[in-house]
Amino acid sequence: MTDSPLTDPSPAGLIDGHNDLPWAARTLAGYSVEGLDDAAAPSPFQTDLPRMQEGGVRGQFWSVYAEDEPGVDAVQYTLEQIDFVHRLVRRYPDRLALAHTAADVERAGREGRIASLLGAEGGHSIGGSLATLRMFARLGVRYMTLTHNNNTPWADSATDESQHDGLSAFGESVVREMNALGMLVDLSHVSEATMDHALRVTDSPVIFSHSSCRAITDHPRNVPDGILQRLEGNGGVIMVSFVPVFVSRDWADWFAAGQDGDAPPVTIDHVVAHLDHAREVAGIDHVGIGSDFDGFDHFPEGLADVTGFARLREALSVSGWSDADIDKVWSGNILRVLRATDDRFAAQLPG
């Protein structure tokens, strides 16, 4: 087992809230876990293990995702994604460690390994079954996004027509069951009404695993200020995404119009602007990072792959952020949220 330190100059390192490597591996590599540890031959993905270390990644929430489309067996797809992460960790035991709790993340860091956590992207993945939700938790799924791009039968998505005015009665029961299990309620992808409704129902901190600020980029996937202001009372965290559609209005308009001509420039400074706004409105204790690498083809200049985390940290430092504030965003805030729910989550794990 390696004792080599992480590249990031902070002992905190980075815990990234959302990475779609499992889905990218499904579509591009048939779920192969090979070829992700060769620094001389980087993988075709935006993510591999040498570049994660170069970027200073200490912990990664791997997204386990199934398409929310007719004919897709979302439960099966999600189980396949969970299996991929477990196989990935077993294939590279000197680099990765499966993690369920904040203590697991800290232990992995002491061992020089990247903590690997699981987050299910989309409530359709449970197939309308609380029993399936409970089994996902026992397999180590630490958060679940309540919707993806389409509504579920019990929650409204940000990018679909409202059906439930937030959550149905069953949707409320999903949130309460997640609270009981210690699973984090993830409000990325959901409508503003669902955000509001979930915040009224939950007894635990929520997260936005990969969303940015609507006041800076007016996109329905982003979080409005009225919700950001409620994170202090809830204890939750917005984990700012790097996806150009979410961080640049000009880029989003160009993309929606058919991508004619050159794309408007998008840089690290666009992401810094969202982090600045989240810090101002939600407070420094309620901001994190949720890149969405390998979930989109294009990323800002300087943030093309997971090595960009180190450049983002440097950009924040140059813009006047203190090391203490960056450390909270890098890992301190999401570790606090994990600790607040760790006992419940650990209690229902096998063994």
Summary of the structure (lengths in Angstrom):
residues: 351
radius of gyration: 18.5
end to end distance: 24.9
largest distance: 57.0
contacts: 1301
relative contact order: 0.15
helix: 44%
strand: 15%
